[in-house]
Amino acid sequence: MKDIFFANFLRDDPPSFPFIALIVSGGHTEYILVEDVGKYRILGQTLDDAAGEAFDKVARILGLNYPGGPEIDRISKTGKSIFSFPKIRCDRELDISFSGIKTAVLYLVRDLKKENKEIPVADIAASFQERVVEELLERAMIALEKFNIKTLVVSGGVASNSYLQKRFKEESQKKGIKLYIPPPYLCTDNGAMIACAGYHLYQKGYKSDLSLEAKPDLLLGER
């Protein structure tokens, strides 16, 4: 599933190598240097929840429906980012952690309930969404600059978030970065992603016979 950045190869103008890939889904949040088909290097990753999982958990705290990502995206449009959630601090500059932001949301809601105050769900959702997206964007720009690469490829279910798309497009245009984000229906179509990855690996000469078994713990780049 870490090859899901191949969703961007299903478009008419696929990206050229090398590029920085950001995978943001319910199961993964990773920054990857992609030099060629099958030649990958993980630069940073989540130390706890994946981005999509964090969205789901915060949506649950706010009483929103599952899956939480689309719900937070939807309701944030009616709210304002008025709450300041903590910046993420990790030992490695390209790693990321969502536990602190998630806990801050939990404590805010708890405290408001204790004070018998109305929960401004839309404002909290907008504030949470902004903090997460800005953290993801900041690390993407660091990775691009560090490796002197001008192409950023984003994929995974969270890539369909409208605020994420807006901010990544704004910053990419400002810094002359070529940005690739698949259309929403390809952000979540795992079958299409896997088929496309398989096609390109086959074209590179990667083949397996019928004795191939599923390996759920296979690391990125391993065959």
Sequence and secondary structure as in RCSB ss.txt:
>XXXX:A:sequence
MKDIFFANFLRDDPPSFPFIALIVSGGHTEYILVEDVGKYRILGQTLDDAAGEAFDKVARILGLNYPGGPEIDRI
SKTGKSIFSFPKIRCDRELDISFSGIKTAVLYLVRDLKKENKEIPVADIAASFQERVVEELLERAMIALEKFNIK
TLVVSGGVASNSYLQKRFKEESQKKGIKLYIPPPYLCTDNGAMIACAGYHLYQKGYKSDLSLEAKPDLLLGER
>XXXX:A:secstr
 TTGGGGGGGSSS   SSEEEEEESSS EEEEEEEETTEEEEEEEBSSS HHHHHHHHHHHTT  SSHHHHHHHH
HTTS           SSTT B  HHHHHHHHHHHHHHHHTT    HHHHHHHHHHHHHHHHHHHHHHHHHHTT  
EEEEESGGGG HHHHHHHHHHHHHHT EEE   HHHHS HHHHHHHHHHHHHHTT    TT    TT  TT  
